[in-house]
Amino acid sequence: MCFSAGASFGASAVLSVVGVLTLKKVEKKQQYLFAAIPIIFAIQQFTEGFVWLSISNPDFAFLHRASVHIFLIFAQVLWPVWIPISVLLLEQKRKQKIALYALTFCGTIVSCVLAFYLTNNNPVVQIDSCHIQYLLVAPLSDFRFSGMFYFIPTVIPLFISGIKKLWVFGVATVVSYLVTQLFYVEYSLSVWCFFAAVLSVIIYYLMGIIKDGEHSEKMREWYKN
């Protein structure tokens, strides 16, 4: 698979449309963070499109530092906190909520550590074999061995939640991670983010299930009363 600025911008365009449609399904304010995931991925991929251009086209070189840092803020700092919080806000079951609070706390620590190193170091970014390689100075920079610290708060909430079918997005994300580790290990950060972004279209489907589940719960409460 060959990645490029066009692939990033194309994914961003598709995700923008899906993101708007997903947000239109929101009925409660607690759903907004989860429903916003596709549109945030759209912004992230749009930003990486400029990372490609800033490296390959001298006319866009002035955007390099800003686009790299913005992409990394989304990719590394945002998701370890956003995912567990967005799932926590949807959760109704007490035991799952306790676990999600713990994962949110872990994700906050991971995000703070990565934000600190991103602020105090300049990442080296290069195009190699049609992929972007991010060379980072941080405790979690080696994605092969320490990616688990990022993985736990970012993916595990999708499996422990009591929300129906949420595990579907989790399975898709894990499969994409394994594919990345097998075939794109040197470019894990960029490639896995691309896969996760594309897979976030599943959230449009999940929002429909969440709405149906809440409507069913309201009906059960109505009959009880």
Residue, then its C-alpha position, 0 to 999 in steps of 0.5 A: m500500500c502506498f501512502s501519500a498526501g493525496a491519501s491523507f487528504g482523501a481520507s480527510a474528505v471522506l471522514s469529514v462527511v461521515g463525521v458530520l453525519t455521525l454528529k447529526k445522530v447525537e441526541k444527548k450531550q454525553q454522546y458528542l465526544f464519541a460521535a466527534i471521533p471521525i471528524i477529529f480523525a478527519i482533521q488529523q489526516f488533513t494535517e498529515g497531508f500537509v506533513w507530506l507536502s512540507i517534506s516533498n514540496p519546498d513551497f510548503a516547507f514553512l508549514h513543516r514544524a507546525s503540521v508535524h506538531i499538530f499531527l502528533i498532538f492529535a496522534q499521541v496526546l489526544w487519543p489516550v484521554w479522548i477515547p476512555i472519556s468518550v466511552l465513559l460518558l456513554e457507559q451506564k453500568r457501574k463496574q464498567k464505569i469504575a474501570l473506565y475511570a481508571l483507564t482515563f487516569c492512565g490515559t491522562i498520565v500517558s498524554c501528559v508524558l508525551a505532551f512534555y516530550l513533544t514540547n521539549n524535543n523536535p521530532v525528526v520526520q522523513i519520507d521513506s518508501c512511500h511512508i512517513q517515519y516519525l523519529l521521536v525522543a520520548p519514553l514511548s517512542d519505540f512503538r514496537f515495545s512500549g506501545m502498550f502504554y498507549f494501547i491500553p487506554t486507547v483501545i481497551p475501553l472499547f472492549i470493557s464497555g457495556i455499550k452494545k457492539l462497541w467491541v466491533f470498533g475495538v476489534a477493527t483497531v486491534v487488527s489494524y494494529l497487528v497489520t501495522q506491526l507485521f508490515y509497517v513496523e518502522y512507520s507504525l505511528s503514521v500507518w496505524c493512525f491512518f488505518a484507525a482514522v479510516l476505521s472510525v467510519i464504524i462509529y457512524y454505525l455504532m451511533g445508530i445502535i447506541k440510539d436504538g439501545e437508549h430508546s429501548e431502555k426508555m421503553r422498558e422504563w415506561y412499561k415499568n411505570 
